[in-house]
Amino acid sequence: MRKSPPPPQDGGFWYALWTFSKFALALAIVLPICVLMLASSEPTVTPTAAVAPTPVLAEGTATPGPTPTSGPTPVHPLDAVVPGNLYYVQGRVIYDLHGYDAPRYVVAGADPSVSADGSLLAYLLFYKNWDNIYVMNRKTGHATLVLDNSPTVPTDVRTGMSAGAPSFSADDSTLFFSWSYPGAANPTAPGYYDRLDLSVTACALSGACNTSTARQLSQPSFESGGDDEPTVRPLDPSTLVFTSYNYVTLNGIPSTYGRLEALNPQTGAFLGFISPPTPSLLNPAWSPDGRYLAFVERSSDYQQSSIYVMTYHPNALGSQVGQYDQQDFDHAHVLVKGAPFAIHPVFSPDGKYLAYEASASDGRLHLYIAQVHLGPHPHLDHVQEVQRAGIVDGDRLAWTK
């Protein structure tokens, strides 16, 4: 083995040169080896698509799930709900209320009435000095002139006639109404008739309605005001109730009064009195089953009117002028106390509600609807004003499905 030469004894220049040469030689050998080792140890990398980062939810936020199928947004009515179709009059225009929809324009006219099957609407159309009766098909909106009251002398409006309160028979084949023709016979002047006195009249809807075909059913008293508001008892085609007006002297003062009477609309036979003579009874309205009769009674000074309801027993009617059904009329219950006025009651088709017009704090008439409970102690509850109807005319109401 060869020995390395001994270092110089003086540690001078030659020794430093010899040391540096050994270091440079070692570095030249080792460095390439290290580079080769590092290159051979790196794995082959295959490029991959970038991975989207996982979203970080805020604390307390639920992980989103599948979107649910949206259902209908519940609608809460802001006004009284009206079941079926309720007709009222405003500004001599007939409107229809249904559910909680806005009022729907129907036709220019007044005094509406709906047929028993709900398919027809009868109403009056007013002119300068007369009014005509029309019947409209509710489905198509087509209206037919049923009774033409236009002047018989075209140049003289005084020769026009008046009608009122049209209503249908139980089978919808006949229209009843009050009519100024022929009027009331003057007992002191044979052949003279006062056409200001209305009488209950019937016309078949299958043909023309005129002075030749109409049937006069009631005989009003001369200069009494006549008979008005005929309405047939449901499920009983042989009974029609109406208001009969007349004069009476109370405390030496002549006054008008109205009382409720009944007749057979098929024969015209008088059936009896329902009430005694009073300051005024009017607006008779049947419950759908015909067991109850609602009506309006005015105070003796005509400054107030209220709505009553009574049971109805046809066998208890009085046939004489001084007789009336004391069992029913004398036990009538007040439903709406006028403040001051409540008029034109009408039952809903199912008999569960009563609609009427009443004066409010503004002194105008407004439309109201309430649940009605009949039986031993009739009463109303859940009374609501139908606010979207606004101020209404003091006209008849009609209600159908």
DRENDO-1510 file (C-alpha; in Angstrom, 1 decimal, always signed):
<recs>
REC; n; res; u; v; w
REC; 1; MET; +0.0; +0.0; +0.0 .
REC; 2; ARG; +1.3; +3.3; -1.0 .
REC; 3; LYS; +1.4; +6.0; +1.6 .
REC; 4; SER; +0.5; +9.6; +1.0 .
REC; 5; PRO; +3.4; +12.0; +1.1 .
REC; 6; PRO; +3.9; +13.7; +4.4 .
REC; 7; PRO; +2.6; +17.3; +4.6 .
REC; 8; PRO; +5.2; +20.0; +4.5 .
REC; 9; GLN; +6.5; +20.9; +7.8 .
REC; 10; ASP; +5.9; +24.6; +7.5 .
REC; 11; GLY; +2.1; +24.3; +6.5 .
REC; 12; GLY; +2.7; +26.8; +3.7 .
REC; 13; PHE; +1.5; +27.4; +0.3 .
REC; 14; TRP; +2.1; +23.9; -1.1 .
REC; 15; TYR; +0.1; +22.3; +1.6 .
REC; 16; ALA; -3.0; +24.4; +1.0 .
REC; 17; LEU; -2.7; +23.7; -2.7 .
REC; 18; TRP; -2.5; +20.0; -2.2 .
REC; 19; THR; -5.6; +20.0; +0.2 .
REC; 20; PHE; -7.8; +22.0; -2.3 .
REC; 21; SER; -6.9; +19.6; -5.1 .
REC; 22; LYS; -8.1; +16.6; -3.2 .
REC; 23; PHE; -11.4; +18.3; -2.3 .
REC; 24; ALA; -12.0; +19.4; -6.0 .
REC; 25; LEU; -11.4; +15.8; -7.2 .
REC; 26; ALA; -13.8; +14.3; -4.7 .
REC; 27; LEU; -16.5; +16.8; -5.6 .
REC; 28; ALA; -16.1; +16.1; -9.3 .
REC; 29; ILE; -16.7; +12.4; -8.7 .
REC; 30; VAL; -19.6; +12.6; -6.2 .
REC; 31; LEU; -21.8; +15.4; -7.8 .
REC; 32; PRO; -22.7; +13.6; -11.0 .
REC; 33; ILE; -23.6; +10.5; -9.0 .
REC; 34; CYS; -26.0; +12.4; -6.8 .
REC; 35; VAL; -27.7; +14.0; -9.8 .
REC; 36; LEU; -28.2; +10.6; -11.4 .
REC; 37; MET; -29.7; +9.1; -8.2 .
REC; 38; LEU; -32.2; +12.0; -7.8 .
REC; 39; ALA; -33.4; +11.7; -11.4 .
REC; 40; SER; -34.0; +8.0; -11.2 .
REC; 41; SER; -36.0; +8.2; -7.9 .
REC; 42; GLU; -38.8; +10.7; -9.1 .
REC; 43; PRO; -42.1; +8.8; -10.1 .
REC; 44; THR; -43.7; +9.4; -13.5 .
REC; 45; VAL; -46.6; +11.9; -13.0 .
REC; 46; THR; -49.8; +11.5; -15.2 .
REC; 47; PRO; -51.6; +14.8; -15.7 .
REC; 48; THR; -55.2; +14.8; -14.1 .
REC; 49; ALA; -58.1; +17.2; -14.3 .
REC; 50; ALA; -58.3; +19.7; -11.5 .
REC; 51; VAL; -60.6; +18.7; -8.6 .
REC; 52; ALA; -63.2; +21.3; -7.6 .
REC; 53; PRO; -62.9; +22.3; -4.0 .
REC; 54; THR; -65.6; +21.1; -1.6 .
REC; 55; PRO; -67.8; +24.1; -0.7 .
REC; 56; VAL; -67.6; +25.2; +2.8 .
REC; 57; LEU; -71.0; +26.0; +4.4 .
REC; 58; ALA; -71.5; +28.7; +6.9 .
REC; 59; GLU; -72.0; +27.5; +10.4 .
REC; 60; GLY; -75.6; +26.5; +11.0 .
REC; 61; THR; -76.5; +26.2; +7.3 .
REC; 62; ALA; -78.2; +23.0; +6.3 .
REC; 63; THR; -76.9; +21.0; +3.3 .
REC; 64; PRO; -79.2; +21.7; +0.3 .
REC; 65; GLY; -81.5; +18.9; -0.6 .
REC; 66; PRO; -83.7; +18.3; -3.6 .
REC; 67; THR; -86.1; +21.2; -4.6 .
REC; 68; PRO; -89.6; +20.3; -3.5 .
REC; 69; THR; -92.5; +20.6; -5.9 .
REC; 70; SER; -94.2; +24.0; -5.2 .
REC; 71; GLY; -98.0; +23.8; -4.4 .
REC; 72; PRO; -100.6; +26.6; -4.7 .
REC; 73; THR; -100.1; +29.6; -2.6 .
REC; 74; PRO; -102.9; +29.7; +0.0 .
REC; 75; VAL; -105.3; +32.7; -0.5 .
REC; 76; HIS; -106.9; +34.3; +2.5 .
REC; 77; PRO; -110.1; +36.2; +1.6 .
REC; 78; LEU; -110.0; +39.9; +2.7 .
REC; 79; ASP; -113.8; +40.1; +2.6 .
REC; 80; ALA; -116.9; +38.1; +3.3 .
REC; 81; VAL; -117.0; +34.8; +1.3 .
REC; 82; VAL; -120.3; +34.4; -0.7 .
REC; 83; PRO; -121.2; +30.8; -1.5 .
REC; 84; GLY; -123.0; +30.3; -4.8 .
REC; 85; ASN; -124.0; +33.4; -6.9 .
REC; 86; LEU; -125.6; +36.4; -5.2 .
REC; 87; TYR; -127.2; +39.1; -7.3 .
REC; 88; TYR; -127.5; +42.7; -6.1 .
REC; 89; VAL; -128.2; +46.1; -7.7 .
REC; 90; GLN; -126.0; +49.2; -7.7 .
REC; 91; GLY; -126.9; +52.2; -9.8 .
REC; 92; ARG; -129.6; +50.3; -11.7 .
REC; 93; VAL; -127.0; +47.7; -12.8 .
REC; 94; ILE; -127.1; +44.0; -11.7 .
REC; 95; TYR; -123.9; +42.5; -10.3 .
REC; 96; ASP; -123.0; +39.0; -9.4 .
REC; 97; LEU; -120.9; +38.0; -6.3 .
REC; 98; HIS; -119.3; +34.6; -6.1 .
REC; 99; GLY; -116.8; +33.3; -3.5 .
REC; 100; TYR; -114.5; +36.2; -2.7 .
REC; 101; ASP; -114.2; +37.3; -6.3 .
REC; 102; ALA; -114.7; +40.9; -7.2 .
REC; 103; PRO; -118.3; +41.9; -8.3 .
REC; 104; ARG; -119.0; +40.9; -11.9 .
REC; 105; TYR; -121.2; +43.1; -14.1 .
REC; 106; VAL; -124.2; +41.2; -15.4 .
REC; 107; VAL; -126.6; +43.5; -17.1 .
REC; 108; ALA; -128.2; +47.0; -16.8 .
REC; 109; GLY; -131.5; +46.4; -14.8 .
REC; 110; ALA; -133.0; +45.9; -11.4 .
REC; 111; ASP; -135.3; +43.6; -9.3 .
REC; 112; PRO; -133.4; +40.4; -10.2 .
REC; 113; SER; -134.9; +36.9; -9.7 .
REC; 114; VAL; -133.4; +33.5; -10.5 .
REC; 115; SER; -135.3; +30.4; -11.7 .
REC; 116; ALA; -135.6; +27.3; -9.5 .
REC; 117; ASP; -133.0; +25.4; -11.6 .
REC; 118; GLY; -130.7; +28.4; -11.7 .
REC; 119; SER; -130.6; +28.7; -15.5 .
REC; 120; LEU; -132.6; +31.9; -15.9 .
REC; 121; LEU; -132.4; +35.4; -14.5 .
REC; 122; ALA; -135.5; +37.7; -14.7 .
REC; 123; TYR; -135.1; +41.4; -14.2 .
REC; 124; LEU; -136.7; +44.8; -15.0 .
REC; 125; LEU; -135.3; +47.5; -17.3 .
REC; 126; PHE; -136.5; +51.0; -16.6 .
REC; 127; TYR; -137.4; +53.7; -19.1 .
REC; 128; LYS; -138.8; +57.2; -18.7 .
REC; 129; ASN; -142.3; +56.2; -17.6 .
REC; 130; TRP; -142.4; +52.4; -17.9 .
REC; 131; ASP; -140.4; +49.3; -17.3 .
REC; 132; ASN; -140.0; +46.1; -19.3 .
REC; 133; ILE; -139.4; +42.5; -18.1 .
REC; 134; TYR; -136.5; +40.5; -19.5 .
REC; 135; VAL; -135.4; +36.9; -19.0 .
REC; 136; MET; -131.7; +36.1; -19.5 .
REC; 137; ASN; -130.0; +32.8; -20.0 .
REC; 138; ARG; -127.3; +32.8; -17.3 .
REC; 139; LYS; -125.1; +30.5; -19.4 .
REC; 140; THR; -125.2; +32.3; -22.7 .
REC; 141; GLY; -126.0; +35.8; -21.5 .
REC; 142; HIS; -128.8; +36.1; -24.1 .
REC; 143; ALA; -131.7; +38.2; -22.9 .
REC; 144; THR; -135.3; +37.9; -24.2 .
REC; 145; LEU; -138.0; +40.6; -23.8 .
REC; 146; VAL; -140.9; +39.0; -22.0 .
REC; 147; LEU; -143.2; +41.9; -21.2 .
REC; 148; ASP; -143.2; +45.1; -23.2 .
REC; 149; ASN; -144.7; +48.0; -21.3 .
REC; 150; SER; -143.8; +50.7; -23.7 .
REC; 151; PRO; -146.5; +53.4; -24.4 .
REC; 152; THR; -149.5; +52.3; -26.4 .
REC; 153; VAL; -149.5; +55.8; -27.8 .
REC; 154; PRO; -145.8; +56.4; -28.7 .
REC; 155; THR; -146.1; +60.1; -28.3 .
REC; 156; ASP; -147.7; +59.9; -24.8 .
REC; 157; VAL; -145.4; +58.4; -22.2 .
REC; 158; ARG; -148.4; +58.3; -19.8 .
REC; 159; THR; -149.7; +55.3; -21.7 .
REC; 160; GLY; -146.8; +53.2; -20.7 .
REC; 161; MET; -147.4; +50.6; -17.9 .
REC; 162; SER; -145.5; +49.4; -14.9 .
REC; 163; ALA; -144.4; +45.9; -13.6 .
REC; 164; GLY; -142.4; +44.7; -10.7 .
REC; 165; ALA; -141.0; +41.8; -8.8 .
REC; 166; PRO; -140.8; +39.1; -11.4 .
REC; 167; SER; -140.4; +35.5; -10.0 .
REC; 168; PHE; -140.6; +32.0; -11.4 .
REC; 169; SER; -142.9; +29.1; -10.8 .
REC; 170; ALA; -141.6; +26.0; -9.1 .
REC; 171; ASP; -141.1; +24.3; -12.5 .
REC; 172; ASP; -139.8; +27.5; -14.2 .
REC; 173; SER; -142.6; +27.4; -16.8 .
REC; 174; THR; -144.4; +30.5; -15.6 .
REC; 175; LEU; -143.3; +34.0; -14.7 .
REC; 176; PHE; -145.2; +35.8; -11.9 .
REC; 177; PHE; -145.0; +39.6; -11.4 .
REC; 178; SER; -147.0; +42.6; -10.3 .
REC; 179; TRP; -148.6; +44.6; -13.1 .
REC; 180; SER; -150.5; +47.8; -13.5 .
REC; 181; TYR; -152.8; +46.1; -16.1 .
REC; 182; PRO; -155.7; +46.0; -15.8 .
REC; 183; GLY; -155.4; +47.7; -12.4 .
REC; 184; ALA; -158.2; +48.0; -9.8 .
REC; 185; ALA; -161.8; +48.5; -10.8 .
REC; 186; ASN; -163.4; +51.7; -9.6 .
REC; 187; PRO; -166.6; +50.6; -7.7 .
REC; 188; THR; -168.3; +54.0; -8.4 .
REC; 189; ALA; -167.4; +54.2; -12.1 .
REC; 190; PRO; -168.1; +50.9; -14.0 .
REC; 191; GLY; -165.5; +50.2; -16.6 .
REC; 192; TYR; -162.9; +52.5; -15.1 .
REC; 193; TYR; -159.6; +50.9; -13.8 .
REC; 194; ASP; -156.9; +52.6; -11.8 .
REC; 195; ARG; -153.6; +51.5; -13.3 .
REC; 196; LEU; -151.7; +52.7; -10.3 .
REC; 197; ASP; -153.0; +49.6; -8.4 .
REC; 198; LEU; -150.8; +46.6; -9.2 .
REC; 199; SER; -152.1; +43.0; -9.3 .
REC; 200; VAL; -150.4; +39.7; -9.1 .
REC; 201; THR; -150.1; +38.4; -12.7 .
REC; 202; ALA; -148.9; +35.2; -14.4 .
REC; 203; CYS; -147.5; +34.6; -17.9 .
REC; 204; ALA; -146.4; +31.3; -19.5 .
REC; 205; LEU; -142.8; +31.6; -20.7 .
REC; 206; SER; -143.5; +29.4; -23.7 .
REC; 207; GLY; -145.3; +32.1; -25.6 .
REC; 208; ALA; -145.9; +35.9; -25.8 .
REC; 209; CYS; -146.8; +37.8; -22.6 .
REC; 210; ASN; -149.3; +40.6; -23.2 .
REC; 211; THR; -152.8; +41.9; -22.3 .
REC; 212; SER; -154.3; +38.9; -24.1 .
REC; 213; THR; -152.3; +36.1; -22.6 .
REC; 214; ALA; -151.6; +37.3; -19.1 .
REC; 215; ARG; -153.6; +35.9; -16.2 .
REC; 216; GLN; -154.6; +38.3; -13.4 .
REC; 217; LEU; -154.5; +36.3; -10.1 .
REC; 218; SER; -155.3; +38.9; -7.4 .
REC; 219; GLN; -157.9; +41.6; -7.2 .
REC; 220; PRO; -156.5; +44.8; -5.6 .
REC; 221; SER; -158.7; +47.4; -3.9 .
REC; 222; PHE; -159.3; +50.6; -5.7 .
REC; 223; GLU; -156.6; +53.3; -5.1 .
REC; 224; SER; -154.9; +51.0; -2.6 .
REC; 225; GLY; -151.5; +50.6; -4.2 .
REC; 226; GLY; -152.3; +47.0; -5.1 .
REC; 227; ASP; -150.5; +43.7; -4.7 .
REC; 228; ASP; -146.8; +43.2; -5.0 .
REC; 229; GLU; -143.8; +40.8; -4.6 .
REC; 230; PRO; -145.3; +37.4; -5.5 .
REC; 231; THR; -143.1; +34.5; -4.5 .
REC; 232; VAL; -143.9; +30.8; -4.9 .
REC; 233; ARG; -143.3; +28.5; -2.0 .
REC; 234; PRO; -140.5; +26.0; -2.8 .
REC; 235; LEU; -141.5; +22.4; -3.3 .
REC; 236; ASP; -145.2; +23.6; -3.2 .
REC; 237; PRO; -146.5; +24.8; -6.6 .
REC; 238; SER; -149.9; +25.5; -5.1 .
REC; 239; THR; -148.9; +28.3; -2.7 .
REC; 240; LEU; -147.9; +31.8; -3.6 .
REC; 241; VAL; -147.3; +34.5; -1.0 .
REC; 242; PHE; -147.5; +38.3; -1.8 .
REC; 243; THR; -147.8; +41.7; -0.1 .
REC; 244; SER; -151.2; +43.3; -0.3 .
REC; 245; TYR; -151.4; +47.0; +0.3 .
REC; 246; ASN; -154.5; +48.9; +1.4 .
REC; 247; TYR; -155.7; +51.9; +3.4 .
REC; 248; VAL; -156.8; +51.9; +6.9 .
REC; 249; THR; -157.9; +54.7; +9.3 .
REC; 250; LEU; -155.9; +54.7; +12.5 .
REC; 251; ASN; -156.9; +57.4; +15.1 .
REC; 252; GLY; -158.8; +59.2; +12.5 .
REC; 253; ILE; -155.8; +59.4; +10.1 .
REC; 254; PRO; -155.9; +57.4; +6.8 .
REC; 255; SER; -152.8; +55.3; +6.5 .
REC; 256; THR; -151.5; +52.6; +4.2 .
REC; 257; TYR; -150.7; +49.2; +5.4 .
REC; 258; GLY; -149.3; +46.0; +4.0 .
REC; 259; ARG; -150.2; +42.5; +5.0 .
REC; 260; LEU; -149.1; +39.1; +3.7 .
REC; 261; GLU; -151.6; +36.9; +1.9 .
REC; 262; ALA; -151.5; +33.6; +0.1 .
REC; 263; LEU; -153.2; +32.3; -3.1 .
REC; 264; ASN; -153.1; +29.3; -5.4 .
REC; 265; PRO; -151.1; +30.4; -8.4 .
REC; 266; GLN; -152.6; +27.6; -10.6 .
REC; 267; THR; -156.2; +28.6; -10.0 .
REC; 268; GLY; -156.0; +32.1; -8.5 .
REC; 269; ALA; -158.0; +30.9; -5.5 .
REC; 270; PHE; -157.5; +32.9; -2.3 .
REC; 271; LEU; -155.9; +30.7; +0.4 .
REC; 272; GLY; -155.9; +33.1; +3.4 .
REC; 273; PHE; -154.2; +35.8; +5.4 .
REC; 274; ILE; -150.8; +35.2; +6.9 .
REC; 275; SER; -150.7; +38.4; +9.1 .
REC; 276; PRO; -153.0; +41.1; +10.4 .
REC; 277; PRO; -153.1; +44.6; +8.9 .
REC; 278; THR; -149.9; +46.3; +10.1 .
REC; 279; PRO; -148.2; +49.6; +9.2 .
REC; 280; SER; -146.4; +47.6; +6.5 .
REC; 281; LEU; -145.3; +44.0; +5.9 .
REC; 282; LEU; -143.2; +43.4; +2.8 .
REC; 283; ASN; -140.3; +41.6; +1.1 .
REC; 284; PRO; -141.5; +38.0; +1.7 .
REC; 285; ALA; -138.7; +35.4; +1.2 .
REC; 286; TRP; -138.9; +31.6; +1.5 .
REC; 287; SER; -136.3; +29.3; +3.0 .
REC; 288; PRO; -135.3; +26.6; +0.4 .
REC; 289; ASP; -137.4; +23.9; +2.1 .
REC; 290; GLY; -140.5; +26.1; +2.3 .
REC; 291; ARG; -140.8; +25.7; +6.0 .
REC; 292; TYR; -139.9; +29.3; +7.0 .
REC; 293; LEU; -140.9; +32.7; +5.6 .
REC; 294; ALA; -138.8; +35.7; +6.2 .
REC; 295; PHE; -140.3; +39.2; +5.8 .
REC; 296; VAL; -139.8; +42.9; +6.7 .
REC; 297; GLU; -141.9; +44.9; +9.1 .
REC; 298; ARG; -141.8; +48.6; +9.1 .
REC; 299; SER; -142.5; +50.7; +12.1 .
REC; 300; SER; -145.7; +52.8; +12.3 .
REC; 301; ASP; -143.8; +56.0; +11.6 .
REC; 302; TYR; -142.0; +54.3; +8.7 .
REC; 303; GLN; -138.7; +55.4; +10.2 .
REC; 304; GLN; -137.4; +51.9; +10.8 .
REC; 305; SER; -137.7; +48.4; +9.4 .
REC; 306; SER; -136.6; +45.0; +10.7 .
REC; 307; ILE; -136.3; +41.5; +9.4 .
REC; 308; TYR; -138.4; +38.7; +10.9 .
REC; 309; VAL; -138.8; +35.0; +10.3 .
REC; 310; MET; -141.8; +32.7; +11.0 .
REC; 311; THR; -142.7; +29.1; +10.5 .
REC; 312; TYR; -145.4; +28.4; +7.9 .
REC; 313; HIS; -148.3; +26.1; +8.3 .
REC; 314; PRO; -150.7; +26.4; +5.3 .
REC; 315; ASN; -153.5; +24.7; +7.1 .
REC; 316; ALA; -153.6; +27.4; +9.7 .
REC; 317; LEU; -154.3; +30.3; +7.3 .
REC; 318; GLY; -157.3; +32.5; +8.1 .
REC; 319; SER; -159.9; +32.9; +5.3 .
REC; 320; GLN; -161.7; +35.9; +6.8 .
REC; 321; VAL; -160.5; +39.5; +6.8 .
REC; 322; GLY; -160.0; +39.6; +10.6 .
REC; 323; GLN; -158.3; +36.2; +10.7 .
REC; 324; TYR; -154.7; +35.3; +10.3 .
REC; 325; ASP; -152.3; +32.6; +11.4 .
REC; 326; GLN; -151.7; +33.5; +15.0 .
REC; 327; GLN; -149.7; +30.3; +15.6 .
REC; 328; ASP; -147.0; +31.4; +13.1 .
REC; 329; PHE; -147.1; +35.1; +12.7 .
REC; 330; ASP; -147.5; +36.0; +16.4 .
REC; 331; HIS; -144.4; +33.9; +17.2 .
REC; 332; ALA; -142.2; +35.4; +14.5 .
REC; 333; HIS; -138.6; +36.0; +15.6 .
REC; 334; VAL; -136.6; +39.1; +14.8 .
REC; 335; LEU; -133.4; +38.3; +12.9 .
REC; 336; VAL; -132.1; +41.8; +12.1 .
REC; 337; LYS; -133.1; +44.9; +14.1 .
REC; 338; GLY; -133.2; +47.8; +11.8 .
REC; 339; ALA; -130.7; +50.6; +12.5 .
REC; 340; PRO; -132.7; +52.1; +11.1 .
REC; 341; PHE; -133.4; +50.0; +8.0 .
REC; 342; ALA; -133.0; +46.3; +7.1 .
REC; 343; ILE; -134.7; +45.1; +4.0 .
REC; 344; HIS; -134.8; +42.4; +1.2 .
REC; 345; PRO; -133.8; +39.2; +3.0 .
REC; 346; VAL; -132.8; +36.2; +0.8 .
REC; 347; PHE; -131.8; +32.7; +1.8 .
REC; 348; SER; -128.8; +31.0; +0.3 .
REC; 349; PRO; -129.6; +27.9; -1.8 .
REC; 350; ASP; -128.6; +25.6; +1.0 .
REC; 351; GLY; -130.5; +27.5; +3.6 .
REC; 352; LYS; -127.4; +28.1; +5.8 .
REC; 353; TYR; -127.0; +31.8; +5.1 .
REC; 354; LEU; -129.1; +35.0; +4.9 .
REC; 355; ALA; -128.2; +38.0; +2.9 .
REC; 356; TYR; -129.9; +41.4; +3.3 .
REC; 357; GLU; -129.4; +45.1; +2.9 .
REC; 358; ALA; -129.2; +47.4; +5.9 .
REC; 359; SER; -128.3; +51.0; +6.6 .
REC; 360; ALA; -124.8; +51.6; +8.0 .
REC; 361; SER; -123.2; +54.4; +9.9 .
REC; 362; ASP; -123.0; +56.5; +6.7 .
REC; 363; GLY; -126.8; +56.3; +6.4 .
REC; 364; ARG; -126.5; +54.3; +3.1 .
REC; 365; LEU; -127.6; +50.8; +2.4 .
REC; 366; HIS; -124.9; +48.1; +2.4 .
REC; 367; LEU; -124.9; +44.4; +1.7 .
REC; 368; TYR; -124.6; +41.9; +4.6 .
REC; 369; ILE; -124.3; +38.1; +4.9 .
REC; 370; ALA; -124.7; +36.0; +8.0 .
REC; 371; GLN; -125.1; +32.4; +9.0 .
REC; 372; VAL; -128.8; +31.7; +9.8 .
REC; 373; HIS; -130.0; +29.2; +12.4 .
REC; 374; LEU; -133.7; +28.3; +12.1 .
REC; 375; GLY; -135.7; +26.1; +14.4 .
REC; 376; PRO; -137.2; +26.9; +17.9 .
REC; 377; HIS; -135.0; +30.0; +18.3 .
REC; 378; PRO; -134.0; +31.5; +15.0 .
REC; 379; HIS; -131.0; +33.8; +15.0 .
REC; 380; LEU; -128.0; +35.0; +13.0 .
REC; 381; ASP; -124.3; +34.9; +13.8 .
REC; 382; HIS; -121.0; +35.7; +12.0 .
REC; 383; VAL; -122.6; +38.8; +10.4 .
REC; 384; GLN; -120.3; +40.3; +7.8 .
REC; 385; GLU; -120.6; +43.3; +5.5 .
REC; 386; VAL; -119.7; +42.4; +1.9 .
REC; 387; GLN; -117.5; +45.4; +1.6 .
REC; 388; ARG; -116.5; +45.0; -2.0 .
REC; 389; ALA; -120.2; +45.6; -3.0 .
REC; 390; GLY; -120.1; +49.1; -1.6 .
REC; 391; ILE; -123.2; +51.2; -1.4 .
REC; 392; VAL; -126.2; +49.3; -2.9 .
REC; 393; ASP; -129.6; +50.2; -4.2 .
REC; 394; GLY; -132.6; +49.4; -2.0 .
REC; 395; ASP; -133.5; +46.6; -4.4 .
REC; 396; ARG; -134.3; +42.9; -4.3 .
REC; 397; LEU; -131.5; +40.3; -4.0 .
REC; 398; ALA; -131.4; +36.9; -5.7 .
REC; 399; TRP; -129.3; +33.9; -4.8 .
REC; 400; THR; -128.6; +30.7; -6.7 .
REC; 401; LYS; -125.9; +28.0; -6.9 .
</recs>
